[in-house]
Amino acid sequence: MKKTEEKVIKFIAASSLIEKGDKILVALSGGPDSVFLLHFLNKYQRKYKIELGAFHLNHKLRGKAADQDEKFCGKFCDKLKIKYFSSVKNVQAFAKKNKISVEEAGRIIRYKLLKEISNKHNYSKITTAHIQDDNTETVFLNLIKGSGITGMSGIPAQRENIIRPVLCLSKDEILDYLHFHKISYRIDESNLSEDYERNYLRKQIIPFIKERLNPSLDETVFNSSLVFQSVKDFFDKNVSEFLNHVVTFDDQSLTINIKFLPDFHKSIITESIREAVRNKWEVNLNFSDVTRILELTNKQSGLTIELSENLVVLKDRRKLIIKKKSSIIDAKKVCIKVGESLETDNGAISIKEFNKNKIKYSADSNIEYISGDNLSKKLIIRKWQNGDKFIPLGMKGEKKVSDFLIDIKMSRLEKQNQFVLVDGDKIIWLIGKRVDNRFKITDETKKVLQLCWKPNKTL
């Protein structure tokens, strides 16, 4: 069993995963992999001169069994005298609300809490117990979905401050070690179900390949992943150049400047687009998504396509604009009263009375002040329509909203998601852009209203 420990020690050294003095937070599920990881790090705590902590997330997916997992982890940490953190979250409800799989919901919540605890308690590293078997499943899933070199690289030994010291071990090696040392662990029965795609691979596909083609599949895939990671390192340098020169980001979208694409090899363009979208929204584009994006570069301006994960792409002159499909207000119009705030998928809008003497004007077009004299009690928010006209602040004559949006160089996709605040048939505010001159504040104004639009950082 010493061989297993030596294998991990060599892997940590080769990958430079741990530095002396590190304060490490371990993701502890109670399963064999994470139990081995915590046991190993605790055993070699003096060797590495590290301080340990452990975190367990109760997903509330398996009733009493989940509670027993949590208790087991707490007792295990008490026995090892390791600081223990735990949290209970309704992963099923989160998955339903965000329209994602339970697996993905659990991953998002788990990493979010790990990072919060790490920041709060000054842990320099977070460690997870991913092993060779996990890497094989990940590579197979990525291969099936067509996620490129990054996907074929599998699970990295380190990403930012997250390390995976036991990635070099197989499940059999870990189980043999735990049984030899009589170290108990918990079994998550959901891992036995074939309802999840990863479990289906684990229970059906991979065992069949091992039996018929390659019994050392996990090690073979792991070694192949290391090769792909080397290739990825080369790509990353070129991808970085692409992202710096070709892609621009704002709060709501990313834009690709088409004119620079001929300067790069197609493979670099493909990986760069994947990386840009992954960084922006944590979405992994599949082969079909990227192909359709590249095909759009040769289409006429104004065309829009929908991708997976609720993303849309607009061809706008010599640019491709990618953003989340907007659903700011599903209804055709929504009422809002003075003094109210309205939450939307894209942000929040509020209308409130304001002291005229305390007004401080700024260049922020998301905060405006208007005269509330003679306004209706109920105002309407709706999307702008063809034929809409208003008098932009500072002008005397009417202007079509469509012409105004062209003048400020809004893309077609942005135009589709532009809303107006209206009173009857009069536009008060082109939200976030310009107030109507008829509602400007004058010396005679008695009632001042503050209009505030707070867009979300990402859509």
ZAMARGU-4260 file (C-alpha; in steps of 0.2 Angstrom, whole numbers, plus 5000, padded with zeros to 4 digits):
<rodrens>
0) 5000/5000/5000 | 5015/5011/5002 | 5016/5011/4983 | 4999/5020/4982 | 5006/5034/4993
5) 5022/5035/4984 | 5013/5037/4967 | 5003/5052/4974 | 5019/5060/4981 | 5027/5059/4964
10) 5012/5066/4956 | 5011/5080/4968 | 5030/5084/4965 | 5029/5082/4946 | 5014/5094/4945
15) 5020/5106/4958 | 5003/5105/4967 | 5008/5109/4985 | 5020/5121/4992 | 5026/5122/5010
20) 5015/5132/5021 | 4999/5130/5010 | 4983/5131/5019 | 4972/5118/5010 | 4953/5116/5010
25) 4947/5098/5006 | 4931/5095/4997 | 4925/5080/5007 | 4909/5070/5001 | 4912/5055/5013
30) 4915/5044/4998 | 4931/5033/4996 | 4940/5045/4985 | 4938/5061/4996 | 4941/5050/5012
35) 4957/5044/5005 | 4963/5061/5000 | 4960/5069/5017 | 4968/5054/5026 | 4983/5055/5014
40) 4985/5074/5017 | 4983/5072/5035 | 4996/5058/5036 | 5009/5069/5026 | 5004/5085/5034
45) 5021/5087/5043 | 5030/5082/5027 | 5022/5096/5017 | 5020/5108/5032 | 5002/5112/5028
50) 4987/5116/5037 | 4970/5107/5033 | 4952/5110/5033 | 4937/5101/5026 | 4920/5105/5018
55) 4905/5095/5015 | 4890/5099/5006 | 4873/5091/5010 | 4864/5091/4993 | 4847/5086/5001
60) 4845/5073/4987 | 4845/5057/4997 | 4835/5060/5013 | 4842/5052/5028 | 4857/5045/5019
65) 4863/5063/5015 | 4861/5068/5033 | 4871/5052/5038 | 4885/5057/5025 | 4886/5074/5034
70) 4888/5066/5051 | 4901/5054/5045 | 4911/5068/5038 | 4910/5078/5054 | 4915/5063/5064
75) 4930/5059/5052 | 4936/5076/5054 | 4935/5076/5073 | 4945/5060/5073 | 4958/5068/5063
80) 4957/5084/5072 | 4954/5094/5056 | 4943/5110/5055 | 4926/5105/5048 | 4914/5116/5038
85) 4897/5110/5031 | 4882/5117/5022 | 4865/5111/5017 | 4858/5116/5000 | 4843/5111/4990
90) 4852/5107/4974 | 4836/5100/4966 | 4827/5116/4968 | 4842/5126/4961 | 4843/5114/4946
95) 4825/5117/4943 | 4825/5135/4944 | 4840/5137/4933 | 4835/5124/4921 | 4851/5114/4922
100) 4855/5096/4927 | 4856/5091/4946 | 4874/5086/4943 | 4878/5103/4936 | 4868/5112/4950
105) 4878/5102/4963 | 4895/5107/4955 | 4890/5125/4954 | 4885/5126/4972 | 4899/5116/4978
110) 4913/5126/4970 | 4904/5142/4975 | 4904/5138/4993 | 4922/5131/4993 | 4928/5147/4986
115) 4918/5157/4999 | 4925/5147/5013 | 4942/5148/5006 | 4942/5167/5005 | 4934/5169/5022
120) 4946/5158/5031 | 4962/5162/5020 | 4964/5145/5012 | 4978/5146/4999 | 4972/5130/4990
125) 4956/5120/4987 | 4958/5102/4983 | 4945/5089/4976 | 4947/5070/4975 | 4945/5068/4956
130) 4953/5052/4951 | 4958/5043/4934 | 4941/5035/4933 | 4933/5053/4933 | 4945/5059/4920
135) 4940/5044/4909 | 4922/5049/4910 | 4925/5067/4907 | 4935/5064/4892 | 4922/5052/4885
140) 4908/5064/4888 | 4918/5078/4880 | 4922/5067/4865 | 4904/5063/4863 | 4899/5081/4864
145) 4913/5088/4853 | 4921/5100/4865 | 4938/5101/4857 | 4956/5100/4864 | 4951/5107/4881
150) 4938/5093/4882 | 4951/5080/4877 | 4963/5087/4890 | 4952/5080/4903 | 4953/5086/4921
155) 4968/5097/4925 | 4979/5093/4940 | 4978/5111/4944 | 4967/5126/4939 | 4970/5142/4947
160) 4970/5138/4966 | 4961/5121/4964 | 4972/5106/4965 | 4968/5087/4962 | 4982/5077/4970
165) 4975/5060/4968 | 4971/5062/4949 | 4984/5049/4946 | 4975/5035/4955 | 4962/5023/4950
170) 4946/5018/4960 | 4953/5001/4963 | 4969/5007/4970 | 4960/5018/4982 | 4947/5005/4987
175) 4962/4992/4990 | 4971/5005/5001 | 4956/5009/5011 | 4951/4991/5014 | 4969/4987/5019
180) 4970/5000/5032 | 4952/4997/5037 | 4946/5015/5034 | 4928/5017/5032 | 4919/5028/5020
185) 4901/5031/5013 | 4893/5025/4997 | 4882/5037/4987 | 4868/5026/4980 | 4864/5039/4967
190) 4881/5034/4959 | 4873/5017/4955 | 4859/5025/4946 | 4860/5025/4927 | 4848/5040/4925
195) 4863/5052/4925 | 4874/5052/4909 | 4890/5050/4918 | 4884/5036/4928 | 4878/5027/4912
200) 4896/5028/4905 | 4903/5022/4922 | 4891/5007/4923 | 4889/5002/4905 | 4900/5009/4892
205) 4917/5010/4900 | 4917/4993/4908 | 4912/4985/4891 | 4927/4994/4883 | 4939/4988/4897
210) 4933/4970/4895 | 4933/4969/4876 | 4947/4982/4871 | 4958/4989/4885 | 4958/4984/4903
215) 4970/4998/4907 | 4958/5011/4899 | 4959/5023/4913 | 4978/5024/4913 | 4978/5025/4894
220) 4966/5039/4894 | 4975/5048/4908 | 4991/5048/4899 | 4983/5054/4883 | 4975/5068/4892
225) 4993/5073/4898 | 4998/5074/4879 | 4983/5084/4875 | 4986/5096/4889 | 5004/5099/4882
230) 4996/5103/4865 | 4983/5114/4874 | 4997/5124/4882 | 5004/5128/4865 | 4986/5133/4859
235) 4983/5143/4875 | 4997/5155/4870 | 4989/5158/4853 | 4972/5159/4861 | 4977/5172/4873
240) 4983/5183/4858 | 4967/5180/4849 | 4956/5185/4864 | 4967/5201/4867 | 4966/5207/4849
245) 4950/5200/4842 | 4937/5198/4856 | 4930/5212/4867 | 4919/5209/4882 | 4906/5220/4891
250) 4893/5216/4904 | 4881/5208/4893 | 4890/5201/4878 | 4906/5197/4869 | 4910/5203/4852
255) 4922/5195/4839 | 4930/5207/4826 | 4928/5197/4809 | 4942/5207/4800 | 4955/5199/4811
260) 4950/5181/4808 | 4961/5178/4793 | 4976/5181/4804 | 4973/5165/4813 | 4973/5147/4809
265) 4955/5139/4810 | 4960/5128/4825 | 4965/5143/4835 | 4949/5152/4831 | 4939/5137/4836
270) 4947/5135/4853 | 4947/5154/4856 | 4928/5156/4853 | 4926/5141/4865 | 4937/5148/4878
275) 4929/5166/4877 | 4912/5159/4879 | 4918/5147/4893 | 4926/5162/4902 | 4910/5173/4900
280) 4896/5161/4904 | 4904/5144/4910 | 4896/5136/4894 | 4905/5123/4884 | 4901/5125/4866
285) 4899/5109/4856 | 4906/5106/4838 | 4890/5111/4830 | 4889/5128/4839 | 4906/5133/4834
290) 4903/5127/4816 | 4887/5138/4815 | 4896/5153/4822 | 4910/5152/4809 | 4897/5150/4795
295) 4889/5166/4801 | 4905/5176/4797 | 4901/5174/4778 | 4882/5178/4779 | 4873/5195/4777
300) 4873/5207/4791 | 4857/5206/4803 | 4856/5187/4804 | 4854/5179/4821 | 4856/5161/4826
305) 4853/5152/4842 | 4865/5141/4851 | 4864/5129/4865 | 4863/5135/4883 | 4851/5149/4878
310) 4865/5159/4869 | 4862/5169/4853 | 4874/5176/4840 | 4871/5191/4829 | 4881/5195/4813
315) 4882/5214/4814 | 4892/5222/4800 | 4910/5215/4803 | 4906/5209/4820 | 4899/5194/4828
320) 4890/5197/4844 | 4886/5183/4857 | 4875/5185/4872 | 4862/5177/4882 | 4845/5177/4875
325) 4835/5190/4883 | 4819/5188/4892 | 4818/5205/4901 | 4799/5206/4901 | 4789/5191/4894
330) 4773/5200/4893 | 4770/5214/4880 | 4769/5227/4893 | 4770/5228/4912 | 4763/5242/4924
335) 4774/5251/4936 | 4769/5264/4949 | 4779/5278/4956 | 4787/5272/4972 | 4789/5254/4965
340) 4803/5243/4959 | 4802/5230/4946 | 4814/5215/4945 | 4817/5208/4928 | 4829/5194/4921
345) 4840/5208/4915 | 4840/5219/4929 | 4829/5231/4940 | 4820/5247/4937 | 4813/5259/4950
350) 4804/5275/4950 | 4804/5286/4966 | 4801/5304/4971 | 4816/5314/4973 | 4821/5330/4982
355) 4824/5343/4968 | 4838/5351/4978 | 4848/5335/4980 | 4849/5331/4961 | 4867/5328/4955
360) 4868/5325/4936 | 4881/5313/4929 | 4885/5304/4913 | 4877/5288/4919 | 4862/5286/4908
365) 4855/5272/4919 | 4850/5286/4932 | 4839/5300/4926 | 4828/5313/4933 | 4811/5319/4926
370) 4797/5330/4930 | 4783/5320/4938 | 4770/5334/4936 | 4754/5328/4927 | 4760/5310/4925
375) 4748/5295/4926 | 4748/5285/4942 | 4752/5269/4932 | 4766/5269/4919 | 4770/5256/4906
380) 4786/5247/4902 | 4786/5238/4885 | 4798/5235/4870 | 4799/5249/4858 | 4789/5247/4842
385) 4791/5252/4824 | 4784/5269/4822 | 4788/5274/4840 | 4793/5293/4841 | 4800/5303/4855
390) 4809/5320/4857 | 4827/5316/4864 | 4832/5327/4878 | 4840/5343/4871 | 4830/5342/4855
395) 4814/5351/4849 | 4808/5340/4835 | 4802/5322/4836 | 4813/5308/4831 | 4810/5290/4827
400) 4816/5278/4840 | 4823/5267/4826 | 4833/5281/4819 | 4839/5286/4836 | 4845/5268/4840
405) 4854/5268/4823 | 4863/5285/4827 | 4870/5278/4843 | 4876/5263/4834 | 4866/5249/4843
410) 4867/5232/4836 | 4852/5223/4829 | 4852/5211/4844 | 4853/5226/4856 | 4839/5234/4847
415) 4828/5219/4850 | 4830/5220/4868 | 4827/5239/4870 | 4813/5244/4881 | 4804/5261/4884
420) 4794/5268/4899 | 4778/5276/4893 | 4763/5286/4899 | 4749/5283/4887 | 4755/5286/4870
425) 4770/5297/4876 | 4788/5289/4878 | 4795/5296/4894 | 4812/5286/4894 | 4821/5276/4881
430) 4827/5265/4896 | 4846/5267/4899 | 4848/5278/4884 | 4838/5295/4884 | 4824/5304/4892
435) 4810/5313/4882 | 4813/5332/4882 | 4794/5334/4886 | 4798/5327/4904 | 4813/5337/4908
440) 4815/5347/4924 | 4812/5365/4924 | 4811/5379/4937 | 4792/5376/4937 | 4793/5358/4941
445) 4785/5353/4958 | 4787/5334/4958 | 4804/5326/4953 | 4805/5308/4950 | 4821/5298/4949
450) 4822/5284/4936 | 4835/5270/4940 | 4840/5256/4929 | 4852/5243/4936 | 4857/5230/4923
455) 4863/5213/4928 | 4882/5210/4925 | 4878/5195/4914 | 4862/5190/4905
</rodrens>
